[in-house]
Each structure stands twice: as structure tokens, then as C-alpha cells.
Amino acid sequence: MDESEIQELFKRLELKIDAGFTEILDRIDAIERRRGPSPKTKEQLVRTIRDFYGYRCPCCENVDILDNRGSPLATAEYDHWFSKSKNHPHQMWIVCKACNGQLETDEGFKRRSETRFKSFQERRMQQNHPLL
């Protein structure tokens, strides 16, 4: 075998390995149980949106996700930032459907949104554990 044949063999092997890892991750994801937020967690997340974000999505800040009474609209979804089985307030936020869809499918978008998630969590913590 010459060097180009060896490189081609390694490329095919790498593709098979990548496909195998993807299949394993998909199976784990299917096994992992989605856990919705508790009423108390929902209350904390909604209150943070109401008090700090003017009823708008904290991710894009363009879409209203709460009605004028502070209740979630149909445009709102609870996003599990780390994993769908992690449902504590520090592991979630409430965002618009469009952002939630992108967070699930676009790793670049999720990386770019990380500072917004952290800012949301800081505000949630301020609200629930004030300095005074």
C-alpha cells in the first residue's frame, strides 16, 4: 500500500467511527428520560423573564414569551441547557420556540448563546438570593 491508499483507508475508518459515535449518542439520548420543570422551577424561570427581560426571550430578546399577566405564551418553551433529564432551575431557562430549536440543533448557536444563559442564571440567582 502506498501512502495515499493508507490515508484513504484512515479516512473511511474515521467516517465509520464518527457514524458509530453518532449512533451511540442517539441511543443514549433516546434512553435518557425528559424531565419537565417542576411548578416551582417554572415559577422562578417565568419570574426572571418578567422582572428582567420585559416578557421577551432572554436568548434573542426579540420575541414575547409571556403575556401581559406574566404567563407563558405558546411561543415559549422550557430549554434544558445541559441535558433533557436535568430540570433544576440552574439547568434551564425559558426561551422562544425558534431559539429552543436552534439550541437543540446548532452547536455554534448554543456556544454563542452561553453568555446569555449565564446572564439569565445570574439574574435568577439575584432574584432568589438577594444581597440584602
C-alpha positions in Angstrom: 0.0 0.0 0.0 1.2 3.4 -0.8 0.7 6.5 1.3 -2.5 7.8 -0.5 -4.2 4.3 0.0 -3.3 4.3 3.7 -4.7 7.9 4.0 -7.9 6.8 2.2 -8.2 3.8 4.5 -7.9 6.0 7.6 -10.5 8.5 6.2 -13.0 5.6 5.7 -12.2 4.3 9.2 -12.7 7.7 10.7 -16.1 8.1 9.0 -17.2 4.7 10.4 -16.1 5.6 13.8 -17.9 9.0 13.7 -21.1 7.3 12.5 -20.8 4.8 15.3 -20.4 7.5 17.9 -23.4 9.4 16.5 -25.5 6.2 16.7 -24.4 5.6 20.3 -25.2 9.2 21.3 -28.6 8.9 19.6 -29.3 5.8 21.5 -28.3 7.4 24.8 -30.5 10.4 24.0 -33.4 8.1 23.3 -32.9 6.2 26.6 -32.4 9.4 28.7 -35.8 10.5 30.1 -37.0 14.0 29.5 -37.8 15.6 32.8 -40.1 18.7 32.7 -39.6 21.5 35.2 -41.5 21.5 38.5 -44.1 24.2 39.1 -41.6 25.9 41.5 -38.9 25.9 38.8 -41.3 27.2 36.2 -42.3 30.0 38.6 -38.7 31.0 39.1 -37.9 31.0 35.4 -41.0 32.9 34.4 -40.4 35.5 37.2 -36.9 36.1 35.9 -38.3 36.7 32.4 -41.0 39.0 33.8 -38.7 41.0 36.0 -35.5 41.3 33.9 -36.4 40.7 30.3 -39.7 42.6 29.7 -41.6 39.4 28.8 -39.2 38.7 26.0 -37.0 35.7 25.1 -33.6 36.1 27.0 -31.8 34.4 24.2 -32.8 36.6 21.2 -34.6 39.4 23.1 -36.9 39.7 20.0 -39.9 37.5 20.8 -42.5 38.0 23.5 -42.8 34.8 25.5 -45.1 35.9 28.4 -48.5 37.5 28.1 -49.4 40.8 29.9 -50.2 38.8 33.1 -46.8 37.2 33.1 -48.0 33.7 31.9 -46.0 31.8 29.2 -47.4 32.2 25.7 -47.5 29.5 23.0 -44.2 30.9 21.8 -42.4 29.9 25.0 -40.5 26.7 25.7 -38.5 25.5 28.6 -35.0 24.7 27.5 -32.9 22.1 29.2 -29.4 23.7 28.8 -27.3 20.7 29.8 -29.5 17.6 29.3 -33.2 16.8 28.9 -33.0 14.9 32.2 -31.7 17.9 34.2 -34.6 20.0 35.3 -33.5 22.2 38.2 -33.7 26.0 37.9 -29.9 26.4 37.4 -30.0 23.9 34.5 -32.9 25.5 32.5 -34.3 28.7 31.1 -37.4 29.7 29.2 -36.9 30.8 25.6 -38.9 31.2 22.4 -39.6 28.2 20.2 -37.2 29.4 17.5 -34.2 29.8 19.9 -35.0 26.5 21.5 -35.0 24.7 18.2 -31.6 26.3 17.3 -30.2 25.5 20.7 -31.1 21.8 20.1 -29.6 21.5 16.6 -26.9 24.2 16.2 -23.8 23.8 18.4 -22.4 27.1 17.2 -25.6 28.9 18.1 -25.5 27.2 21.5 -21.9 28.3 22.1 -22.8 31.9 21.1 -25.8 31.8 23.5 -23.9 30.6 26.5 -23.2 34.1 27.9 -26.9 34.9 27.6 -27.8 31.7 29.6 -25.2 32.5 32.2 -26.6 36.1 32.5 -30.1 34.7 32.8 -28.9 32.4 35.6 -27.1 35.3 37.4 -30.3 37.3 37.3 -32.4 34.4 38.6 -29.9 33.9 41.5 -30.1 37.7 42.3 -33.8 37.5 42.4 -34.0 34.4 44.6 -31.0 35.2 46.9 -30.8 39.0 47.2 -27.8 40.5 48.8 -29.9 42.1 51.5 
